[in-house]
Protein backbone atom coordinates (compact mmCIF):
# COMPACT_ATOMS: atom_id res chain seq x y z
CA UNK A 1 0.00 0.00 0.00
CA UNK A 2 1.53 3.31 -1.08
CA UNK A 3 1.65 6.09 1.51
CA UNK A 4 0.12 9.53 1.15
CA UNK A 5 2.34 11.69 3.34
CA UNK A 6 0.49 14.99 3.10
CA UNK A 7 1.12 17.02 6.24
CA UNK A 8 4.37 15.19 7.05
CA UNK A 9 7.95 16.40 6.58
CA UNK A 10 10.00 14.93 3.75
CA UNK A 11 12.62 12.33 4.76
CA UNK A 12 15.96 13.65 5.96
CA UNK A 13 18.58 12.20 3.60
CA UNK A 14 21.77 13.11 1.78
CA UNK A 15 21.79 13.05 -2.02
CA UNK A 16 25.09 12.07 -3.68
CA UNK A 17 25.29 14.49 -6.60
CA UNK A 18 28.06 15.30 -9.08
CA UNK A 19 29.37 18.84 -9.52
CA UNK A 20 32.53 19.75 -11.46
CA UNK A 21 33.47 16.05 -11.75
CA UNK A 22 33.33 15.62 -7.97
CA UNK A 23 30.83 13.98 -5.65
CA UNK A 24 28.98 16.63 -3.64
CA UNK A 25 26.58 15.78 -0.83
CA UNK A 26 23.32 17.73 -0.86
CA UNK A 27 21.06 17.54 2.18
CA UNK A 28 17.29 17.57 2.30
CA UNK A 29 17.41 20.93 4.08
CA UNK A 30 19.41 22.45 1.22
CA UNK A 31 16.73 21.37 -1.23
CA UNK A 32 13.57 22.17 0.74
CA UNK A 33 14.13 24.45 3.72
CA UNK A 34 12.39 27.82 3.37
CA UNK A 35 11.29 27.04 -0.19
CA UNK A 36 8.23 26.01 -2.14
CA UNK A 37 9.31 23.02 -4.22
CA UNK A 38 7.52 20.85 -6.75
CA UNK A 39 8.86 17.29 -6.85
CA UNK A 40 8.06 14.63 -9.41
CA UNK A 41 9.46 11.15 -9.00
CA UNK A 42 9.59 8.46 -11.65
CA UNK A 43 10.80 4.89 -12.23
CA UNK A 44 13.97 5.72 -14.11
CA UNK A 45 15.96 8.02 -16.35
CA UNK A 46 15.86 7.37 -20.11
CA UNK A 47 12.65 5.32 -19.84
CA UNK A 48 9.92 6.05 -22.44
CA UNK A 49 7.16 7.91 -20.54
CA UNK A 50 9.68 9.72 -18.37
CA UNK A 51 11.63 10.98 -21.39
CA UNK A 52 8.79 11.69 -23.79
CA UNK A 53 6.26 13.33 -21.47
CA UNK A 54 6.85 13.53 -17.72
CA UNK A 55 10.16 15.44 -17.60
CA UNK A 56 9.71 17.53 -20.79
CA UNK A 57 6.37 19.01 -19.70
CA UNK A 58 7.67 20.04 -16.29
CA UNK A 59 10.66 21.62 -18.03
CA UNK A 60 8.35 23.42 -20.47
CA UNK A 61 6.15 24.82 -17.69
CA UNK A 62 8.99 25.73 -15.32
CA UNK A 63 8.66 29.48 -15.86
CA UNK A 64 4.90 29.27 -15.31
CA UNK A 65 5.43 27.38 -12.06
CA UNK A 66 7.90 30.02 -10.89
CA UNK A 67 5.47 32.79 -11.82
CA UNK A 68 3.03 31.06 -9.48
CA UNK A 69 5.21 30.91 -6.40
CA UNK A 70 7.34 27.81 -6.94
CA UNK A 71 11.03 28.26 -6.13
CA UNK A 72 12.37 25.03 -7.58
CA UNK A 73 11.29 21.96 -9.55
CA UNK A 74 12.97 18.68 -8.63
CA UNK A 75 12.97 15.44 -10.58
CA UNK A 76 13.91 12.42 -8.49
CA UNK A 77 14.62 8.81 -9.44
CA UNK A 78 16.40 5.80 -7.98
CA UNK A 79 19.35 6.25 -10.30
CA UNK A 80 22.95 7.28 -9.69
CA UNK A 81 24.31 10.78 -10.27
CA UNK A 82 26.07 9.85 -13.53
CA UNK A 83 22.84 8.57 -15.08
CA UNK A 84 20.78 11.54 -13.90
CA UNK A 85 23.33 14.06 -15.21
CA UNK A 86 23.52 12.32 -18.58
CA UNK A 87 19.73 12.27 -18.80
CA UNK A 88 19.47 15.97 -17.96
CA UNK A 89 21.94 16.78 -20.73
CA UNK A 90 20.14 14.50 -23.20
CA UNK A 91 16.78 16.10 -22.36
CA UNK A 92 18.14 19.66 -22.30
CA UNK A 93 16.22 20.04 -19.04
CA UNK A 94 17.93 23.23 -17.90
CA UNK A 95 14.90 24.31 -15.86
CA UNK A 96 14.77 21.20 -13.67
CA UNK A 97 16.95 20.05 -10.78
CA UNK A 98 17.58 16.32 -11.16
CA UNK A 99 18.42 14.54 -7.90
CA UNK A 100 19.84 11.01 -7.76
CA UNK A 101 18.31 8.82 -5.05
CA UNK A 102 20.75 6.05 -5.86
CA UNK A 103 20.18 3.99 -2.72
CA UNK A 104 16.45 4.70 -2.63
CA UNK A 105 16.65 6.26 0.85
CA UNK A 106 14.41 9.25 0.08
CA UNK A 107 11.98 7.13 -1.91
CA UNK A 108 11.75 4.55 0.87
CA UNK A 109 11.16 7.30 3.42
CA UNK A 110 8.29 8.57 1.27
CA UNK A 111 6.76 5.10 1.18
CA UNK A 112 7.15 5.00 -2.59
CA UNK A 113 9.85 2.34 -3.06
CA UNK A 114 8.47 -0.53 -5.15
CA UNK A 115 9.89 -3.73 -6.59
CA UNK A 116 10.16 -3.65 -10.37
CA UNK A 117 12.28 -6.80 -10.65
CA UNK A 118 9.88 -8.10 -13.31
CA UNK A 119 11.37 -5.43 -15.59
CA UNK A 120 14.92 -5.99 -14.42
CA UNK A 121 14.90 -2.64 -12.60
CA UNK A 122 15.09 -3.87 -9.01
CA UNK A 123 13.77 -1.43 -6.41
CA UNK A 124 12.54 1.83 -7.96
CA UNK A 125 10.25 4.75 -7.23
CA UNK A 126 6.55 4.63 -7.92
CA UNK A 127 5.48 7.53 -10.09
CA UNK A 128 4.14 10.51 -8.12
CA UNK A 129 4.40 14.27 -7.71
CA UNK A 130 4.13 16.51 -4.67
CA UNK A 131 4.14 20.12 -3.53
CA UNK A 132 6.49 20.70 -0.60
CA UNK A 133 6.51 23.92 1.43
CA UNK A 134 9.40 24.49 3.85
CA UNK A 135 10.07 20.76 3.98
CA UNK A 136 6.46 19.70 4.64
CA UNK A 137 4.36 17.88 2.04
CA UNK A 138 1.24 19.91 1.25
CA UNK A 139 -0.14 17.85 -1.64
CA UNK A 140 0.65 14.52 -3.32
CA UNK A 141 -0.55 13.12 -6.62
CA UNK A 142 0.13 9.38 -6.54
CA UNK A 143 -0.45 7.20 -9.57
CA UNK A 144 -3.06 4.46 -9.03
CA UNK A 145 -1.77 1.04 -7.97
CA UNK A 146 -2.32 -0.66 -11.29
CA UNK A 147 -0.12 -3.06 -13.28
CA UNK A 148 2.60 -1.47 -15.37
CA UNK A 149 3.48 2.18 -15.13
CA UNK A 150 0.28 4.30 -14.94
CA UNK A 151 0.66 7.99 -15.76
CA UNK A 152 -2.59 9.76 -15.00
CA UNK A 153 -2.19 12.30 -12.16
CA UNK A 154 1.49 13.07 -11.53
CA UNK A 155 1.88 15.22 -14.65
CA UNK A 156 2.90 18.88 -14.71
CA UNK A 157 -0.50 20.22 -15.76
CA UNK A 158 -2.30 18.52 -12.86
CA UNK A 159 0.15 20.01 -10.38
CA UNK A 160 -0.06 23.47 -11.94
CA UNK A 161 -3.86 23.30 -11.88
CA UNK A 162 -3.70 22.53 -8.15
CA UNK A 163 -1.39 25.49 -7.49
CA UNK A 164 -3.39 27.90 -9.64
CA UNK A 165 -6.27 26.73 -11.80
CA UNK A 166 -6.19 30.11 -13.59
CA UNK A 167 -2.49 29.98 -14.45
CA UNK A 168 -1.73 31.20 -17.97
CA UNK A 169 -0.04 28.46 -19.98
CA UNK A 170 2.76 29.33 -22.40
CA UNK A 171 1.98 29.14 -26.09
CA UNK A 172 3.11 26.01 -27.90
CA UNK A 173 5.33 27.29 -30.70
CA UNK A 174 7.26 25.42 -33.40
CA UNK A 175 9.23 26.88 -36.27
CA UNK A 176 10.59 25.05 -39.31
CA UNK A 177 13.87 26.63 -40.43
CA UNK A 178 16.86 26.04 -42.68
CA UNK A 179 20.52 26.86 -41.89
CA UNK A 180 21.62 30.21 -43.33
CA UNK A 181 18.07 31.46 -43.90
CA UNK A 182 17.84 35.19 -43.08
CA UNK A 183 14.03 35.10 -42.93
CA UNK A 184 14.25 32.26 -40.40
CA UNK A 185 16.61 34.33 -38.27
CA UNK A 186 14.17 37.24 -38.48
CA UNK A 187 11.24 35.05 -37.39
CA UNK A 188 13.17 33.59 -34.47
CA UNK A 189 14.15 37.08 -33.34
CA UNK A 190 10.51 38.17 -33.40
CA UNK A 191 9.50 35.18 -31.29
CA UNK A 192 12.26 35.92 -28.81
CA UNK A 193 11.27 39.58 -28.58
CA UNK A 194 7.75 38.49 -27.67
CA UNK A 195 9.04 35.98 -25.08
CA UNK A 196 7.67 33.07 -27.06
CA UNK A 197 9.77 29.97 -26.46
CA UNK A 198 9.85 27.75 -29.50
CA UNK A 199 10.93 24.35 -30.70
CA UNK A 200 13.00 24.56 -33.87
CA UNK A 201 12.79 21.95 -36.62
CA UNK A 202 15.70 22.28 -39.01
CA UNK A 203 15.45 21.24 -42.65
CA UNK A 204 18.39 18.99 -43.47
CA UNK A 205 18.72 17.86 -39.87
CA UNK A 206 15.25 17.11 -38.48
CA UNK A 207 13.22 17.17 -41.68
CA UNK A 208 13.30 17.72 -45.46
CA UNK A 209 11.59 20.24 -47.72
CA UNK A 210 9.32 17.40 -48.76
CA UNK A 211 8.12 17.24 -45.16
CA UNK A 212 7.60 21.00 -45.14
CA UNK A 213 5.41 20.73 -48.25
CA UNK A 214 3.49 17.78 -46.82
CA UNK A 215 2.78 19.56 -43.53
CA UNK A 216 2.25 23.16 -44.65
CA UNK A 217 1.59 23.06 -48.40
CA UNK A 218 4.47 25.55 -48.74
CA UNK A 219 7.95 25.18 -50.20
CA UNK A 220 9.65 27.95 -48.24
CA UNK A 221 10.93 28.46 -44.73
CA UNK A 222 10.39 29.57 -42.08
CA UNK A 223 7.01 28.07 -41.29
CA UNK A 224 5.63 28.92 -37.84
CA UNK A 225 2.97 27.12 -35.82
CA UNK A 226 1.42 28.53 -32.62
CA UNK A 227 -1.00 26.49 -30.51
CA UNK A 228 -1.78 24.22 -33.44
CA UNK A 229 -2.40 27.11 -35.85
CA UNK A 230 -0.24 27.40 -38.96
CA UNK A 231 0.86 31.04 -38.99
CA UNK A 232 3.15 30.94 -42.04
CA UNK A 233 6.42 32.72 -42.82
CA UNK A 234 8.15 35.68 -41.22
CA UNK A 235 5.82 38.31 -42.76
CA UNK A 236 2.77 36.29 -41.67
CA UNK A 237 4.25 36.03 -38.19
CA UNK A 238 4.68 39.80 -38.02
CA UNK A 239 1.03 40.31 -38.95
CA UNK A 240 -0.05 37.74 -36.34
CA UNK A 241 2.03 39.31 -33.56
CA UNK A 242 0.81 42.80 -34.45
CA UNK A 243 -2.79 41.59 -34.24
CA UNK A 244 -2.14 39.93 -30.87
CA UNK A 245 -0.52 43.10 -29.52
CA UNK A 246 -3.41 45.21 -30.82
CA UNK A 247 -5.96 42.93 -29.13
CA UNK A 248 -3.99 42.92 -25.87
CA UNK A 249 -3.71 46.72 -25.96
C-alpha positions in Angstrom: 0.0 0.0 0.0 1.5 3.3 -1.1 1.6 6.1 1.5 0.1 9.5 1.2 2.3 11.7 3.3 0.5 15.0 3.1 1.1 17.0 6.2 4.4 15.2 7.0 8.0 16.4 6.6 10.0 14.9 3.8 12.6 12.3 4.8 16.0 13.7 6.0 18.6 12.2 3.6 21.8 13.1 1.8 21.8 13.0 -2.0 25.1 12.1 -3.7 25.3 14.5 -6.6 28.1 15.3 -9.1 29.4 18.8 -9.5 32.5 19.7 -11.5 33.5 16.1 -11.7 33.3 15.6 -8.0 30.8 14.0 -5.6 29.0 16.6 -3.6 26.6 15.8 -0.8 23.3 17.7 -0.9 21.1 17.5 2.2 17.3 17.6 2.3 17.4 20.9 4.1 19.4 22.5 1.2 16.7 21.4 -1.2 13.6 22.2 0.7 14.1 24.4 3.7 12.4 27.8 3.4 11.3 27.0 -0.2 8.2 26.0 -2.1 9.3 23.0 -4.2 7.5 20.8 -6.7 8.9 17.3 -6.9 8.1 14.6 -9.4 9.5 11.2 -9.0 9.6 8.5 -11.7 10.8 4.9 -12.2 14.0 5.7 -14.1 16.0 8.0 -16.3 15.9 7.4 -20.1 12.6 5.3 -19.8 9.9 6.1 -22.4 7.2 7.9 -20.5 9.7 9.7 -18.4 11.6 11.0 -21.4 8.8 11.7 -23.8 6.3 13.3 -21.5 6.9 13.5 -17.7 10.2 15.4 -17.6 9.7 17.5 -20.8 6.4 19.0 -19.7 7.7 20.0 -16.3 10.7 21.6 -18.0 8.4 23.4 -20.5 6.1 24.8 -17.7 9.0 25.7 -15.3 8.7 29.5 -15.9 4.9 29.3 -15.3 5.4 27.4 -12.1 7.9 30.0 -10.9 5.5 32.8 -11.8 3.0 31.1 -9.5 5.2 30.9 -6.4 7.3 27.8 -6.9 11.0 28.3 -6.1 12.4 25.0 -7.6 11.3 22.0 -9.6 13.0 18.7 -8.6 13.0 15.4 -10.6 13.9 12.4 -8.5 14.6 8.8 -9.4 16.4 5.8 -8.0 19.4 6.2 -10.3 22.9 7.3 -9.7 24.3 10.8 -10.3 26.1 9.9 -13.5 22.8 8.6 -15.1 20.8 11.5 -13.9 23.3 14.1 -15.2 23.5 12.3 -18.6 19.7 12.3 -18.8 19.5 16.0 -18.0 21.9 16.8 -20.7 20.1 14.5 -23.2 16.8 16.1 -22.4 18.1 19.7 -22.3 16.2 20.0 -19.0 17.9 23.2 -17.9 14.9 24.3 -15.9 14.8 21.2 -13.7 16.9 20.1 -10.8 17.6 16.3 -11.2 18.4 14.5 -7.9 19.8 11.0 -7.8 18.3 8.8 -5.1 20.8 6.0 -5.9 20.2 4.0 -2.7 16.5 4.7 -2.6 16.6 6.3 0.9 14.4 9.2 0.1 12.0 7.1 -1.9 11.7 4.6 0.9 11.2 7.3 3.4 8.3 8.6 1.3 6.8 5.1 1.2 7.2 5.0 -2.6 9.9 2.3 -3.1 8.5 -0.5 -5.1 9.9 -3.7 -6.6 10.2 -3.7 -10.4 12.3 -6.8 -10.6 9.9 -8.1 -13.3 11.4 -5.4 -15.6 14.9 -6.0 -14.4 14.9 -2.6 -12.6 15.1 -3.9 -9.0 13.8 -1.4 -6.4 12.5 1.8 -8.0 10.2 4.7 -7.2 6.5 4.6 -7.9 5.5 7.5 -10.1 4.1 10.5 -8.1 4.4 14.3 -7.7 4.1 16.5 -4.7 4.1 20.1 -3.5 6.5 20.7 -0.6 6.5 23.9 1.4 9.4 24.5 3.9 10.1 20.8 4.0 6.5 19.7 4.6 4.4 17.9 2.0 1.2 19.9 1.2 -0.1 17.9 -1.6 0.6 14.5 -3.3 -0.5 13.1 -6.6 0.1 9.4 -6.5 -0.5 7.2 -9.6 -3.1 4.5 -9.0 -1.8 1.0 -8.0 -2.3 -0.7 -11.3 -0.1 -3.1 -13.3 2.6 -1.5 -15.4 3.5 2.2 -15.1 0.3 4.3 -14.9 0.7 8.0 -15.8 -2.6 9.8 -15.0 -2.2 12.3 -12.2 1.5 13.1 -11.5 1.9 15.2 -14.6 2.9 18.9 -14.7 -0.5 20.2 -15.8 -2.3 18.5 -12.9 0.2 20.0 -10.4 -0.1 23.5 -11.9 -3.9 23.3 -11.9 -3.7 22.5 -8.1 -1.4 25.5 -7.5 -3.4 27.9 -9.6 -6.3 26.7 -11.8 -6.2 30.1 -13.6 -2.5 30.0 -14.5 -1.7 31.2 -18.0 0.0 28.5 -20.0 2.8 29.3 -22.4 2.0 29.1 -26.1 3.1 26.0 -27.9 5.3 27.3 -30.7 7.3 25.4 -33.4 9.2 26.9 -36.3 10.6 25.1 -39.3 13.9 26.6 -40.4 16.9 26.0 -42.7 20.5 26.9 -41.9 21.6 30.2 -43.3 18.1 31.5 -43.9 17.8 35.2 -43.1 14.0 35.1 -42.9 14.3 32.3 -40.4 16.6 34.3 -38.3 14.2 37.2 -38.5 11.2 35.1 -37.4 13.2 33.6 -34.5 14.2 37.1 -33.3 10.5 38.2 -33.4 9.5 35.2 -31.3 12.3 35.9 -28.8 11.3 39.6 -28.6 7.7 38.5 -27.7 9.0 36.0 -25.1 7.7 33.1 -27.1 9.8 30.0 -26.5 9.8 27.8 -29.5 10.9 24.4 -30.7 13.0 24.6 -33.9 12.8 21.9 -36.6 15.7 22.3 -39.0 15.5 21.2 -42.7 18.4 19.0 -43.5 18.7 17.9 -39.9 15.3 17.1 -38.5 13.2 17.2 -41.7 13.3 17.7 -45.5 11.6 20.2 -47.7 9.3 17.4 -48.8 8.1 17.2 -45.2 7.6 21.0 -45.1 5.4 20.7 -48.3 3.5 17.8 -46.8 2.8 19.6 -43.5 2.3 23.2 -44.6 1.6 23.1 -48.4 4.5 25.6 -48.7 8.0 25.2 -50.2 9.6 28.0 -48.2 10.9 28.5 -44.7 10.4 29.6 -42.1 7.0 28.1 -41.3 5.6 28.9 -37.8 3.0 27.1 -35.8 1.4 28.5 -32.6 -1.0 26.5 -30.5 -1.8 24.2 -33.4 -2.4 27.1 -35.9 -0.2 27.4 -39.0 0.9 31.0 -39.0 3.2 30.9 -42.0 6.4 32.7 -42.8 8.1 35.7 -41.2 5.8 38.3 -42.8 2.8 36.3 -41.7 4.3 36.0 -38.2 4.7 39.8 -38.0 1.0 40.3 -38.9 -0.1 37.7 -36.3 2.0 39.3 -33.6 0.8 42.8 -34.4 -2.8 41.6 -34.2 -2.1 39.9 -30.9 -0.5 43.1 -29.5 -3.4 45.2 -30.8 -6.0 42.9 -29.1 -4.0 42.9 -25.9 -3.7 46.7 -26.0 
